[in-house]
Amino acid sequence: MEGLMEIAQLGNPVLRQRAEAVKTSEFSELQPFFADLEKTMIVHHGVGIAAPQVSESIRAFIVAPKPNSRYPNAPLMPPTLMLNPKLISQSENIEMDWEGCLSIPGIRAKVPRASEIEVSYQTLDGNTVDTQFSGFAARVFLHELDHLEGIVFLDRTDSSEYVTDAEFMRIIEADMR
């Protein structure tokens, strides 16, 4: 499929690098890249994707929670491209919940994350947005921000919490009953 990018898998060194800031002067020339990044995320049923996951070590990601086959209980939020994102503050309330990653297929784990966060990021037109996220959207933001720091979700959890995707689906189906 045209515009579909290869997703870097765990073990690829790009996933362990700290990504570089995107210069405002580069925003417009990167627009086709961001369109392909979103298309790749959608095709792979992601709820977010960071540029390093397609081997581009820049500080940019898309947050796009929505119900799909990988996350049937996700809330709906329009895909939002975030350039040079920053975590401003986070609540002390920590929630454990399941995460997966397009770069680590087939594995899920319970990961502790702040339930509410305040963030800042730039848009493609160069504007700065200051906003807050809670729940699943906060989790996705923090997961993607970790990618920009060379961190994967498995680094944030206890190995006793790992499950396969098939077992994860059994767990959430049982929880829905």
Phi, psi and omega in degrees: 000132181296137179085355180280131184255152177283133180271125177295134181258156178311130185110337176288126184303333181300332181286349181249008179264150171280124183287152180271147176299149177267127178285139180306325180294343180267348186308307186293323180289340179270357183306315178298323177300315182294325176296318178291325178298315179296317179299318179298316179300314182296314181299325182267010177060038176277160174250005177181160176201140180252148181307319178301337180290347174242029174066026175245104187277067177234157185276080179207141173205169177244133173250124186208060179299137172194150178298133175204185184296333179275331182222074185296338182258011181291146175286168180260126177216134179298146178304130182234116176281130181235117180257138180049049183291150178223143172270119181271313178203163178216150179290159175280344179287118182251133177243138173266129176205168184285140173224153172224181182205137178298336179273354178226068186295145173087356183236139172232158176205153173279128185234133176281130178218152174297139183280339179220137181222155172244131187226167174221143177202166176257149175264170181300333178272007174091359179284151175260133179245129172248125183208178178235148174230152175222165176058227186297320180297321176296318179300314181297314179304310182295322177298312181291322177300321176304319179302325180288343179259002181081024182247137173248158187302331179296336178291341187256009185226170177271134184299343178288349181265003181285140171219162174280164177301320181298317178292322177302315180297321177297320180296311184288330175295319178294322179294332182282343181282000000 
